[in-house]
Amino acid sequence: MRPILCLFFIIAQLIVRGQSQSSPPAASPPPAATPVATASPTGGGPGNTPPPPATPAPVVRKGNFETEFKMKSGSYLGFGQVNLGLGEVAVRVTVFCENKQSKGSRLEFRINSPKGKKSRRIGTLKIPYTGDTTYALKMTGNSKYSFGVHDLYLVARGSQFSITAISFETDY
């Protein structure tokens, strides 16, 4: 009985290995993006060597997002019970705006309510024209009202734009 079990385990391992080594199903290649050079340090390194070459970073094009929030004036996104600590929380928002006349587009950060008497604005980001690429904006600050636990609302004002990513970061 023991030799049969050993043989069974050897065959089972070969079958599993054979399955894990098979090639994955062919997937369509992602859409081509124009690379953009990222910043590299200036000046030389040790021994006055040239700085490392800039590494290309892919440009994210419209339509390649898992989530996209289309914001028009008055619309808002709400986050319940956000701990703003002592005001050291920063919010990074990735947006794109295809409207060239979007000079007045902005995103207001409000606590407690998106509008009305309870609402307090703790920050504002101006949304620039970005074409079909994204642009990351960061709202930092230490407003006298931006501490503790609050409901946080991102309220759109002005022309239409889209939000593709939101992250909360510690800003020391």
PyMOL commands that set and color helices and strands:
alter all, ss='L'
color gray80, all
select helices_A, chain A and resi 2-20+46-48
alter helices_A, ss='H'
color red, helices_A
select strands_A, chain A and resi 35-37+56-58+69-71+76-83+89-96+106-111+120-126+135-139+149-157+161-170
alter strands_A, ss='S'
color yellow, strands_A
deselect
rebuild
show_as cartoon
